Amino acid sequence: MFTLFIVTTLLATSVVAKHCQNFTVPVSITARNEIFNVFPFETSLDVTSFVQDLLNIGGNTLGPTGTKTVSGQYNMSVEFCQPDSPKGKDPILQFLVHDIGFDKT
């Protein structure tokens, strides 16, 4: 039991033994998006017609009608963490990203 406590304490200490800094990185993004000929649905019949056209074999309901280039300037929040006592002479830098719904906490 005491051994389990020591192992848990050592693991917890190794996890929190780090130094982190927050940065904001300016990012310029440009993307070319396809434009689709989809109209807003006004009635349930419009939805039914759209689904029938979509499921029609050989139909081209959602074919793109052109392209549009969009761009913007964004500030990306990043957090850089390094262990208090790095191990090895060639440390590895990992870029880890998260999906929507998660943050840096």
C-alpha positions in Angstrom: 0.0 0.0 0.0 2.8 2.4 0.9 4.6 1.5 -2.4 1.5 2.4 -4.4 1.4 5.8 -2.6 5.1 6.5 -3.4 4.6 5.5 -7.1 1.5 7.7 -7.4 3.3 10.6 -5.8 6.3 10.2 -8.1 4.1 10.1 -11.2 2.1 13.1 -10.1 5.3 15.1 -9.4 6.7 14.2 -12.8 3.6 15.5 -14.5 3.5 18.9 -12.7 7.3 19.4 -12.9 7.2 21.6 -15.9 7.4 25.3 -16.9 4.8 26.6 -19.3 4.5 29.9 -21.2 1.6 31.3 -23.1 2.1 33.1 -26.5 -0.1 34.6 -29.2 1.0 33.8 -32.7 -0.5 35.9 -35.6 -1.5 33.7 -38.5 -2.6 34.7 -42.0 -4.8 32.1 -43.6 -6.1 31.8 -47.2 -8.5 29.1 -48.4 -10.2 28.4 -51.7 -13.7 27.2 -51.0 -16.1 25.7 -53.5 -19.5 27.4 -54.0 -22.6 25.1 -54.1 -25.9 25.9 -55.6 -28.0 25.2 -52.4 -31.0 27.4 -51.8 -32.5 28.0 -48.3 -35.4 25.7 -47.5 -38.7 27.5 -47.1 -41.0 24.5 -46.6 -40.8 20.8 -45.8 -41.5 20.1 -49.5 -38.3 21.9 -50.4 -36.4 19.5 -48.0 -38.1 16.5 -49.5 -37.3 17.6 -53.0 -33.7 18.2 -52.1 -33.3 14.8 -50.5 -34.9 13.1 -53.5 -32.6 14.9 -55.9 -29.6 14.1 -53.7 -30.4 10.4 -53.7 -31.1 10.3 -57.4 -28.4 8.1 -59.1 -26.4 10.3 -61.5 -27.9 13.5 -60.1 -25.7 16.5 -59.6 -27.6 18.3 -56.9 -24.6 19.3 -54.9 -22.2 20.0 -57.8 -20.0 23.1 -57.2 -20.8 26.1 -59.3 -17.6 28.0 -58.7 -14.9 28.9 -56.2 -14.4 31.7 -53.8 -11.1 32.6 -52.0 -11.5 33.7 -48.4 -8.7 35.0 -46.2 -8.2 36.5 -42.8 -5.8 37.4 -40.0 -6.2 35.5 -36.8 -4.4 35.3 -33.5 -3.6 31.7 -32.4 -3.2 31.1 -28.7 -0.4 28.6 -27.9 1.2 27.2 -24.8 4.8 26.0 -24.7 5.7 23.7 -21.9 9.0 22.2 -21.0 10.1 19.9 -18.2 12.0 21.5 -15.3 14.8 19.0 -15.9 15.0 17.9 -19.6 16.3 14.5 -20.2 18.7 13.5 -23.0 20.9 15.7 -25.1 18.6 15.9 -28.2 15.2 16.9 -26.8 12.1 16.4 -29.0 9.7 19.2 -29.7 6.1 18.0 -30.3 3.3 20.1 -31.8 0.1 18.9 -30.3 -3.3 20.3 -31.4 -6.8 19.7 -30.2 -10.2 19.6 -31.8 -13.2 21.8 -31.4 -14.6 21.7 -27.9 -11.3 21.5 -26.1 -8.9 24.1 -24.9 -5.5 24.3 -23.4 -6.6 23.4 -19.8 
